Each structure stands twice: as C-alpha cells, then as structure tokens.
Amino acid sequence: MQKLNFPTYSFRFKNSENKTLIYDEIRKKFMVLQPEEWVRQHCVKYLMEEKGFPKSLINVEKELKVNNLRKRYDIVIFNPDGSIHLIVECKSAKINIDQTTFDQIARYNLALNATYLMVTNGINHYYCAMDFDAERYQFLKDIPNYSLQ
C-alpha cells in the first residue's frame, strides 16, 4: 500500500481468500484492505495517538439518513454528552479532494451537526470548524487535540 502523509503506525494484517485484511480496532474485526480503508485506518490511529481522542468516542462506517437517502460516514467522533465533535470523510489517495468532497461532508453534517469536519485522502488533509450562525465553515490548519471541554 501507498505511503501516506501520516506518522508510521503498526497494523495487524492477515490473508483470507487471496485478500489482505487489516484489523479495525474500532469495529473489532478484520476489513478488506482497499485504498480507502488504508486511509481510514491511518486516520483513526492519528486521531487516537496524535490527537488524543479516546477509542470509546470513535465510530467508524455507520449509516445515516440525509434527505431520506441512506449514506455512510467514514469516521465520527462523539463528545462525552453524545453530540458530534468531528466528522471525517476519507478518500483513496488516488482521489483528488475537491468541492464535491466538501459538499458531501457538508450534506452529512446537515444531519449530524458536528463542530469540526475533516477531509483526507491520506496525502492532503483539510480541517474546518463549523459556523452554524453564518451557515458556513472556516478552514483551520489542524483540528484541536481532544480535551474534556
């Protein structure tokens, strides 16, 4: 797999039916190692190990409804009160991040109301803080480290 713009992490792998699988600590199971999953697993490690988010507040690949359509988010981090702190949209490193990607995560956020958004293809990372009053997002250099507020 391609080297990504994250620190180097160790992962558990196994082979099954001629496919390489990577262990997901959050879902507690092995997942088929595809380019987007490679980015997602690095991002989860980054959020836990570099940003200090507890594993118990992280959720991966769950379904949500947006305008009666079923969608799946990549990573959500909850606040201890159950509100959503951060939504992360992961793309394969081969996918360029453009306005369409931000439109996708902004649509998800209509249903989730996260404080922060992150979009990554493993090479480029973009961070935003929501301004709900002005109905827009503001780009940040990074997302804040975890704290109990």
Secondary structure by P-SEA (a helix, b strand, c coil): cccccccbbbbbbbbcccbbbbbcccccccccccaaaaaaaaaaaaacccccccccccccbbbbbcccbbbbbcbbbbcccccccbbbbbbcccccccaaaaaaaaaaaaaccccbbbbbcccbbbbbbbcccccbbbbbccccccccc
